[in-house]
Amino acid sequence: MTLIILLYALFASSFSMGKLLLRYTEPIFLTGARMSIAGAILLAYQYFCPTAYFRFKKKHWKLYAQITLFGIYFNYILRFWALDYLPSSKTSFFYNFSPLISALYSYLIFNERLTKRQWIGLTIGFIGMIPLLMGTSPEEQRVGEWFFISLPELAVIGSVALHSYSWIIVRKLVREKSYSPMMVNGLCMTFGGVLALVTSLFFEGFMPVTNYSSFFGWLALVILISNIICHNLYGHLLKKYSATFLSFAGFLAPIFASLYGWAFLQEKITWNLYVSGAIVLLGLYLFYRDEHEEVPDQTVP
């Protein structure tokens, strides 16, 4: 359990550091620089200091392509664009919907049945989104709204949906295909990052960075913490815990993110976050109770 707490304490810091990085660059370039550098580091380590066999089977390329596009490229571009307008704590909070979205994917795509209690938990969880969506800041409103949801909020919801789907595919490669989490993350980050850099060149220009020393300093720190430690620790924990349980534990992340945002970014913690947090936590608890009772052992032999 200590590793899970550590995972989300570190993961939450990536939102605050991402907010700082966006002061010096653009969202697409940040995605490309972060992912391509982190992916190259992971692949180099996996190749020269292997903890598992360095391999790639061509028949699994579609799974890798889905993670590259949905889990890296589109996911992080949407996330960083939204983070430019949203408080870091609010952005982090939206990732608590990962287990609910993962459950819907499992039901709609993989035909996994849900119990009555799990459906109630899902419904309560999505209701919990409403108070948070009501608290739209002036910065969000200037970008635009769709009904009462701001475009940055829609972007981060899309990012969470892609994030949830990609980790289902990562779990499939790690648990069913016996790939190393470092191998999967390294390949997908590298290709997703290069794709984002090419996109940035067309839409944001060449090297859109205003302060190179500050940018690359914070970038090195966020790569170390998020891309190298958190991504691989998450992949390691997937061998022992279910993806839904790890997502449930992710409720720790916005707590840490709120503290970081308050301490380092002068962000205010609004009543919307408290109300939504309480409702979503109830929904996640109800959903998790049935998973825990029906699937007591999620470990890999």
C-alpha positions as CSV (number, residue, x, y, z in Angstrom):
1,M,0.0,0.0,0.0
2,T,3.0,2.3,0.6
3,L,3.9,2.1,-3.0
4,I,0.4,3.1,-4.1
5,I,0.5,6.2,-1.8
6,L,3.9,7.1,-3.2
7,L,2.7,6.6,-6.7
8,Y,-0.1,9.1,-6.4
9,A,1.9,11.6,-4.4
10,L,4.5,11.7,-7.2
11,F,1.8,11.5,-9.9
12,A,0.0,14.6,-8.5
13,S,3.2,16.6,-8.7
14,S,3.3,16.2,-12.5
15,F,0.2,18.5,-12.7
16,S,1.8,21.3,-10.9
17,M,5.1,20.9,-12.8
18,G,3.1,20.7,-16.1
19,K,1.5,24.0,-15.2
20,L,4.9,25.6,-14.6
21,L,6.3,24.2,-17.9
22,L,3.4,25.7,-19.9
23,R,4.7,29.1,-18.8
24,Y,7.7,28.5,-21.1
25,T,6.3,26.5,-24.0
26,E,3.2,25.3,-26.0
27,P,1.1,22.1,-25.2
28,I,2.0,20.1,-28.3
29,F,5.7,20.8,-28.1
30,L,5.7,19.9,-24.4
31,T,4.0,16.6,-25.2
32,G,6.6,15.8,-27.9
33,A,9.7,16.9,-25.9
34,R,8.6,15.1,-22.7
35,M,7.5,11.8,-24.3
36,S,10.3,11.5,-26.9
37,I,13.0,12.1,-24.3
38,A,11.4,9.9,-21.7
39,G,10.8,7.1,-24.2
40,A,14.3,7.1,-25.5
41,I,15.7,6.9,-21.9
42,L,13.4,3.9,-21.1
43,L,14.3,2.1,-24.3
44,A,18.1,2.7,-23.8
45,Y,17.9,1.4,-20.3
46,Q,15.8,-1.6,-21.3
47,Y,18.3,-2.4,-24.1
48,F,21.6,-2.0,-22.3
49,C,20.5,-3.0,-18.7
50,P,17.7,-5.4,-19.4
51,T,15.5,-6.6,-16.6
52,A,13.4,-8.5,-19.2
53,Y,14.0,-9.7,-22.7
54,F,14.0,-6.9,-25.2
55,R,11.5,-8.0,-27.8
56,F,8.7,-6.9,-30.0
57,K,6.3,-9.1,-32.0
58,K,4.9,-7.6,-35.2
59,K,1.5,-9.3,-34.5
60,H,1.0,-7.0,-31.5
61,W,1.6,-3.7,-33.4
62,K,-2.0,-2.7,-33.4
63,L,-2.0,-2.8,-29.6
64,Y,1.1,-0.6,-29.5
65,A,-0.4,1.7,-32.0
66,Q,-3.5,2.3,-29.9
67,I,-1.4,3.1,-26.8
68,T,0.8,5.4,-28.9
69,L,-2.1,7.4,-30.4
70,F,-4.7,7.3,-27.6
71,G,-2.5,7.0,-24.5
72,I,0.3,9.3,-25.5
73,Y,-0.3,11.6,-28.5
74,F,-3.9,12.7,-28.1
75,N,-4.1,12.1,-24.4
76,Y,-1.2,14.4,-23.4
77,I,-2.0,17.1,-26.0
78,L,-5.5,17.4,-24.7
79,R,-4.3,17.2,-21.1
80,F,-1.6,20.0,-21.5
81,W,-3.9,22.2,-23.5
82,A,-6.6,21.9,-20.7
83,L,-4.0,22.4,-18.0
84,D,-3.0,25.7,-19.5
85,Y,-6.5,27.0,-18.4
86,L,-7.6,24.8,-15.5
87,P,-6.2,24.7,-11.9
88,S,-3.8,21.8,-11.5
89,S,-6.0,20.4,-8.7
90,K,-9.1,20.4,-10.8
91,T,-7.3,18.7,-13.7
92,S,-6.0,16.1,-11.4
93,F,-9.5,15.5,-9.9
94,F,-10.9,14.6,-13.3
95,Y,-8.6,11.5,-13.4
96,N,-10.7,10.0,-10.6
97,F,-13.2,9.1,-13.3
98,S,-10.7,6.6,-14.7
99,P,-12.2,3.6,-12.9
100,L,-15.8,4.6,-13.9
101,I,-14.8,5.0,-17.6
102,S,-12.7,1.8,-17.5
103,A,-15.8,0.0,-16.2
104,L,-17.9,1.3,-19.1
105,Y,-15.2,0.2,-21.6
106,S,-15.2,-3.2,-20.0
107,Y,-19.0,-3.4,-20.3
108,L,-19.4,-2.0,-23.8
109,I,-16.2,-3.4,-25.5
110,F,-15.3,-6.5,-23.6
111,N,-18.9,-7.6,-22.6
112,E,-18.0,-7.8,-18.9
113,R,-21.1,-7.7,-16.7
114,L,-21.7,-5.2,-14.0
115,T,-23.7,-5.8,-10.8
116,K,-26.6,-3.6,-9.7
117,R,-24.4,-2.0,-7.0
118,Q,-21.7,-1.2,-9.6
119,W,-24.2,0.5,-11.9
120,I,-25.4,2.6,-8.9
121,G,-21.7,3.4,-8.1
122,L,-21.2,4.5,-11.8
123,T,-24.3,6.7,-11.7
124,I,-23.3,8.4,-8.5
125,G,-19.8,8.9,-9.7
126,F,-20.9,10.7,-12.9
127,I,-23.4,12.8,-10.9
128,G,-20.4,13.8,-8.8
129,M,-19.0,15.6,-11.9
130,I,-21.8,18.2,-11.9
131,P,-20.7,20.4,-9.0
132,L,-17.1,20.5,-10.4
133,L,-18.3,21.5,-13.8
134,M,-20.4,24.3,-12.3
135,G,-17.3,26.0,-11.1
136,T,-16.0,27.5,-14.4
137,S,-13.3,30.1,-14.1
138,P,-13.0,33.3,-16.2
139,E,-10.0,31.8,-18.0
140,E,-12.0,28.8,-19.1
141,Q,-15.0,30.9,-20.2
142,R,-12.8,33.0,-22.4
143,V,-11.8,29.9,-24.4
144,G,-15.5,28.9,-24.9
145,E,-18.2,26.6,-23.5
146,W,-20.5,23.9,-24.6
147,F,-23.7,24.2,-22.6
148,F,-22.3,24.7,-19.1
149,I,-19.0,22.8,-19.7
150,S,-16.0,24.7,-20.7
151,L,-13.8,23.5,-23.6
152,P,-10.8,22.9,-21.3
153,E,-13.0,20.7,-19.2
154,L,-14.2,18.8,-22.3
155,A,-10.6,18.4,-23.3
156,V,-9.5,17.0,-20.0
157,I,-12.5,14.6,-19.9
158,G,-11.4,13.4,-23.4
159,S,-7.9,13.0,-22.0
160,V,-9.2,10.9,-19.1
161,A,-11.2,8.7,-21.5
162,L,-8.2,8.0,-23.7
163,H,-6.0,7.5,-20.6
164,S,-8.4,4.9,-19.2
165,Y,-8.6,3.0,-22.5
166,S,-4.8,3.0,-23.0
167,W,-4.1,1.4,-19.7
168,I,-6.5,-1.4,-20.4
169,I,-4.4,-2.1,-23.5
170,V,-1.1,-1.8,-21.5
171,R,-2.5,-4.3,-19.0
172,K,-3.3,-6.6,-21.8
173,L,0.3,-6.4,-23.1
174,V,1.9,-6.7,-19.6
175,R,-0.3,-9.5,-18.2
176,E,-1.4,-11.5,-21.2
177,K,1.4,-11.0,-23.6
178,S,4.2,-10.9,-20.9
179,Y,5.8,-7.7,-22.1
180,S,7.9,-5.6,-19.8
181,P,6.1,-2.4,-18.7
182,M,9.3,-0.4,-19.4
183,M,9.3,-1.9,-23.0
184,V,5.7,-0.9,-23.6
185,N,6.1,2.6,-22.2
186,G,9.4,3.2,-23.9
187,L,8.2,2.3,-27.4
188,C,4.9,4.1,-27.1
189,M,6.3,7.3,-25.5
190,T,9.0,7.5,-28.2
191,F,6.8,7.2,-31.2
192,G,4.0,9.3,-29.6
193,G,6.5,12.0,-28.7
194,V,8.1,12.1,-32.2
195,L,4.6,12.4,-33.7
196,A,3.8,15.3,-31.4
197,L,7.1,17.1,-32.3
198,V,6.3,16.8,-36.0
199,T,2.8,18.2,-35.3
200,S,4.2,21.0,-33.2
201,L,6.6,22.0,-36.0
202,F,3.5,22.7,-38.2
203,F,1.3,24.4,-35.7
204,E,3.6,26.0,-33.1
205,G,6.8,26.6,-35.0
206,F,10.4,25.5,-34.3
207,M,11.3,25.1,-30.6
208,P,8.6,27.4,-29.1
209,V,10.5,27.8,-25.8
210,T,10.9,31.2,-24.0
211,N,13.3,30.2,-21.2
212,Y,15.5,27.3,-22.0
213,S,17.2,26.8,-18.6
214,S,13.9,26.8,-16.7
215,F,12.1,24.8,-19.3
216,F,14.6,21.9,-19.5
217,G,15.2,22.0,-15.8
218,W,11.5,21.4,-15.0
219,L,11.2,19.0,-17.9
220,A,14.0,16.8,-16.6
221,L,12.3,16.6,-13.2
222,V,8.8,15.8,-14.6
223,I,10.3,13.1,-16.9
224,L,12.1,11.5,-14.0
225,I,9.1,11.6,-11.7
226,S,6.2,11.0,-14.0
227,N,7.4,9.2,-17.1
228,I,10.1,7.0,-15.6
229,I,9.1,6.4,-12.0
230,C,5.2,6.7,-12.1
231,H,4.6,5.0,-15.4
232,N,6.7,2.0,-14.6
233,L,5.6,1.8,-11.0
234,Y,2.0,1.8,-12.3
235,G,2.9,-1.0,-14.7
236,H,4.6,-2.9,-11.9
237,L,1.6,-2.6,-9.6
238,L,-0.8,-3.8,-12.4
239,K,0.9,-7.2,-11.9
240,K,-0.5,-7.4,-8.4
241,Y,-3.6,-5.2,-8.4
242,S,-6.5,-4.7,-10.8
243,A,-6.6,-1.6,-13.0
244,T,-9.9,-0.6,-11.3
245,F,-8.4,-0.8,-7.8
246,L,-5.4,1.3,-8.8
247,S,-7.8,3.8,-10.3
248,F,-9.8,3.8,-7.1
249,A,-6.7,4.6,-5.1
250,G,-6.0,7.4,-7.5
251,F,-8.4,9.5,-5.4
252,L,-5.3,10.3,-3.4
253,A,-3.8,12.3,-6.4
254,P,-6.1,15.4,-6.3
255,I,-5.6,15.6,-2.5
256,F,-1.8,15.9,-3.1
257,A,-2.4,18.1,-6.2
258,S,-4.6,20.5,-4.2
259,L,-1.8,20.9,-1.6
260,Y,0.8,21.4,-4.2
261,G,-1.3,23.9,-6.1
262,W,-2.1,25.8,-2.9
263,A,1.5,25.9,-1.7
264,F,3.4,26.5,-5.0
265,L,0.9,28.0,-7.5
266,Q,-1.4,30.1,-5.2
267,E,-4.4,28.1,-6.4
268,K,-7.6,28.2,-4.3
269,I,-9.4,25.1,-3.2
270,T,-13.1,25.7,-4.0
271,W,-16.3,24.2,-2.5
272,N,-17.0,22.5,-5.8
273,L,-13.9,20.3,-5.4
274,Y,-15.0,19.2,-1.9
275,V,-18.6,18.4,-2.9
276,S,-17.6,16.5,-6.1
277,G,-14.9,14.7,-4.2
278,A,-17.3,13.4,-1.6
279,I,-19.9,12.2,-4.2
280,V,-17.3,10.6,-6.5
281,L,-15.6,8.8,-3.6
282,L,-19.0,7.3,-2.6
283,G,-19.6,6.1,-6.1
284,L,-16.1,4.6,-6.4
285,Y,-16.5,2.9,-3.0
286,L,-19.8,1.3,-4.0
287,F,-18.3,0.2,-7.3
288,Y,-15.2,-1.2,-5.8
289,R,-17.0,-3.2,-3.1
290,D,-18.5,-5.6,-5.7
291,E,-15.2,-5.9,-7.6
292,H,-13.4,-6.8,-4.4
293,E,-16.0,-9.4,-3.4
294,E,-16.2,-11.0,-6.8
295,V,-12.6,-10.9,-7.9
296,P,-10.6,-11.5,-4.7
297,D,-7.3,-12.3,-6.4
298,Q,-6.0,-10.1,-9.2
299,T,-2.3,-11.2,-9.0
300,V,-0.3,-12.6,-11.9
301,P,1.4,-16.0,-11.3
